Amino acid sequence: MSTKTRIRVPAKIENQMKQWRQGLIPLPTAYVDFHLELAEASLEELKKQGVIVHNDYMAEDGHGDGMKFLHAIVEQKDGKLSKIKWGDYQHWMAKCESGGWASFRI
């Protein structure tokens, strides 16, 4: 899904996110759910390309704001294991051995 055009967040959810960024409301679960649906669809696309998903789970992004994203442990065709995560940037990022994250490529 990383090569496709970003999918716009529905206006209602985007308005809720603006209020959240201003500290007026709690994190809208609809925003997390929107991106979870995209991530799950993209994970299915990865499976069709021969990637094996060993585990997938929701986890906070580490910023302490309550945002959660889908993470997965995947095995590529060559047997390489990777920890990947999907965020509101709408593509998979892979955990680097040296630390940090980079775009996931199969």
N, C-alpha and C positions, 0 to 999 in steps of 0.2 A: 504494500500500500504506500510505501514511501515515495514511489515515483508518480503517484497520482496527485491531483490537485487537492489541496486541503478542503475539508468539508466544513462549511460554516456552521457555527453553533447557532441553534434557533434563537430568534430575537428575544423571546421570553427568558431563556436561560442566560443570554448575554446581559440582559438588563439586571437579572439577579446577581450575576458576577460583578457588575459595576457597583451594586449596592454592597456586596461582600467586600470588595476592595476598599470601599470607603468605611468599612467597619460597622455598617448598619444592620447586617443580618449575618447569621451563621453561614458557613460554606454550603452552597446549594447542592444537595445530593444529585439533582438532575444533571449538573455539570459532570460529576464523576461518572454517573450512569451513561451519559452521552458518549464519553470517551471510552468507557468500558465496552460498549457495544462495538465501537470502531475497532478496538484492540482485539476483541474476540473474533470479529470477521477477518481481520488481518492474520490472526493466529491460524485460522482455518486455511487461509491462502498459503501460509508457510508450510502447513502439513501437506497440502497438495503438491508442493515443490520438493517433498522428501524430507522435510525437517521433522524430527521426532520430538514431541513435547513430553518431558518427563514429569514436570510439575508446573502448575501455574497458580498464582495467588495474588491477592490484592495487598499492597503495602503502602505505607505513607512515603512521601517523597523526601522526607528528611528536613523539611523547612519548618516544621512545627506548626503549620497552619491547618492541618487536618486533611490536606489534599492526598488522595490515594490514587495509585496507578496499578495497572496489571503488570506483574513480573512473571517470568517463566524461565525454567531451566530447559534448554533445548539442545538437541544433538543434530549436527549437520551431517550431510551425506558422507563426509570423510571421517566421521566419528568424533569430531571436535565438539566438546561441550561448551556452551555459552550461557551466561546469565543475561537475559534481556529484559528491558522494561519499555512500556509504552506510556507516553505522556501526552499532554495536550498539544505537543508539537506534531502529533499525528504520524509518527514513525517509530520504529524500534531502535533502541540504543542498546549496545552491548557493553558489559563491564570489561574494562581493559585489565590485563594482567598487572600492569604497572600502576593501576589506580585510575579513577575517572571513568568516563563513559564516552563511547564513539558510536557513530551510526553503524547499525548491524547490517552486514552484507552476507548473503549466502553464496 
